[in-house]
Amino acid sequence: MMLLGFWNQLKKQLKKKLRLKRRWLNLAVVLLAAGLFAAGAWMLRGSLYDKSGRQGQEQSVFSRAVETYVQPEEEVRAMVKDLSGQRDAFVKKSYVCGEELQRIGIMNAADILAYHKAHPSMTVSLGNANRVYFIEKVEDLSPQCKNNAYFGLDTKGNLSLFEGVPGSGGQNVLRTFFQLNIRHLESSLPRETVKQLYQGVRIRDLADYNSVLSTLSDYAIEETEKAMQVAPSP
């Protein structure tokens, strides 16, 4: 209910902004359509010229797979080449919010290399205390975060993700994102919405996480603005 109320207030503010910008957007759409038509014709000619090479390269650049790092087998071989003895092995699931660690047994250098071959999407990392980690990136929130994660403000006005309700002196901060312009935030959003942010906005899934983060990024203090704030007076 808290998240629903928070979102309803934000939607009202966005609708007001959209009404003011609608006329400009209509003009922008016409200009954009003309530009896209011209660009499309140019791209079609270019793709016919080099369809098998450049087109495939462009698709790979914009595909999601490019963002996923695949650790080369040679890198793992070099990592374990001088490794002696055995290590405790763990699978570490690294979520957008949170981590999970699962012990999978004892491994020597050959076992580590074999496990990586069987799970090429995982990244191998040698840790302290004779440990080895197979790190798996998961585009989701961990079960713990889904059960107990809140967006809120830390003591410095930074938008942060908390484990539990904000307000425990920053000790339960899971991640800090950016500093918010509090004056702009309080003058632009209804008082009840700002109050909910101070009290903590409950996050139950990745959609909630991305939506709140994207909306509040409009109120982030730019790096140049931060520099001006901390610059010494002449």
N, C-alpha and C positions, 0 to 999 in steps of 0.2 A: 504493500500500500504506500509506503514511504517513497519508493522509487517511482511508482505511478504518479503520485502527486508532484514529485520533483519534475518528471518529464512533462506533465501537463502544463506546468508553469513555463517551462522552457519553450514548449511548442507555441504558446501564446506570444512570447517575445519574438520568436522566429517568424511567425505569421505577420506581425507588424512590420518587421524589416522587409519581408518579401513583398508586401503591398506597396511599400515606398519604392522598391527597386523594380517593380514589374514592368513599368514603361521602358526603363533602360534595358531590361533583359530582353524585351521583345525586339528592340533595335539590335541588340547584340546577337540574338538568334539569327536574324536576317543576314547580318554581316558574317556570322560564323558559317552559315550555310553556304554562302558564296565562296568563302575561303576554303571550306572543305571540298566543295565541288572542284575548285581549281587544283587543290592539293591532291585530290583523288585522281584526277586526270594525269597529273605529273607522276604520281606513284605507280599508276597502272602502266604507264610507258616504261618506267624504270624496272618494274617487275618483269615485264615481257623481255626486257633486254638481258636481265640476269636472274631469271626465275629460280633456277636450281641452287644458286649460291647465296646471293645477298638476301633474298626473301626468307630462306631458311634461317639465316643468321639473325634477321630482325625478329622473327617469331621466337627464337630461343631467348633473345634479350628480354622480351616482354613476358615470357612465360614464367609461371611460378617456380618451375624447377630450377631456374638459374639462381634463385635466392637460397636454395638448399645446398649446403656445403657437403661434398662427398670426399671423405679423407682418402687420399691415394694409398694403395697397399704398400708402395715403396716407403712412404712416410712412417707407416706402422712398423715395417721391417727395420728401418733405421732406429726407431724408438726402442725396440726390444732386442736389438742385436747384441748389446753388451749386458743384457739383463740376466742376472744369475739367481737361482733359487725360485721360490714360488711367492705369489702374491694373492692377497684377498681380492676377489673380483666382485664388482658391483655394477648393476645397471642403474644409471641415474636418469630419471625422466625430468627434463627441464621444461616446465610449462611456461606459458605467458605470465602466469602468476603461480609461484610455488614450485616445489621440487618433491620428488619421491625417490627414495633410495632402497634398492633391493639387492641383497647379497646373493650371488649365484655360485659361489664356491671358491676353490683354490686353483690358480692357473700358473703355468710357467710360460716362457716366451712363445713356445710353439702353440700352446693352448690359446694364448691371447691372439696370435695371428689367425688361427683357425676360427675363433669366434668372430673376429672382425670380418673374415671372408663370408661367414654365414649371415652376418648382419651388417652389410656395407653402409647402411644409412646411419649407423651409429659412429660416433667419434671416440677414439681411444685417448685417454689421458692418464698419465702416471701420477698418482698422488703421494702424499707422505704416508709414513707408517706402513710401507710395503703394500700399498693399495693400488689397484688399477680400476679405472672407471670407463664404462661404455655409456656414452652420453647420447640420449635420444631426445630430440627436440619435438615437443608436442604443442600444436597450435590450439590450445585450449587452456582453461583454468584447471588447476589441480582440484581433486575432490575436497581438500581442506579449504581452499580458497572459495569454492562454491558454497561451502557451509558457513564461512565466517569471514568474508572479505568486505571491507567498506572503503569507499572513497571519502576523503575528508581533507582537512587542512592541518598541517603541522604548525609548530609554534612560530615558524618563519613565513607563513603564508604560502607554502608550497602545496600544490595538489599532490597528495600521497595516497597510497593504497595501504590500508591498515589491516592487521589481523585482529579482528574484534572491533568494537566501537572505539572511534578515536577519542583521545583525551587521557592517555596514560603516560604522558611525558615523552612521546615519540619512541618509546621502547618497543612498541609493536608495529613499527613502520616496516612494511614489506618492500616497498619501492617508492621512490620520489620521482616525479615527472618534471614539473616546471613551476615557477613562481607565478602566482595569480595577481592580477591587478585588482586588489580588493575594492578600491574606490569605484572602479568601473563596474565591477561585479555587483556591488551593493546598489549602485545607482541604476543598473540596467535590469536586474531581476527582482521579482517580488520578494518582500521580506521573508515570507514563509519558505520560499525556495532556498534563499541564502541560509536561513536557519537550519534547514535540513542538511545542507552541505556541512555546516559547522558540527552538527550532531552526528553526521555520517550517513552516506547513501549506500544502502545494501546492494551488493553485486552478486547475482546468482548464476550468471552464465557469461560466455564470451560476448554475446550481443550487448548485454548491459554494460560490460566493461568498455567495449569499443565505442558505444554510443555516448556514454558520459564523458569519456576521455576526449572524443572528437568535439563534442559541444563545448566543453570548458576550455578547450585549446584556444577558442576565440577570445578568451580573457587572459591569456598568458602574457607576461611581460616579455617584450622582445629583448634580445641580448644587448642591442644598442641602448635601449632604455635603461637596462641594468647598469651599463657602463656610465651613463650620464648621472645616475643616482649616486654612484659611489665615487665619482670623480671629485678630487679635492677642489675647493673654491680657490680662485686666483688671489 
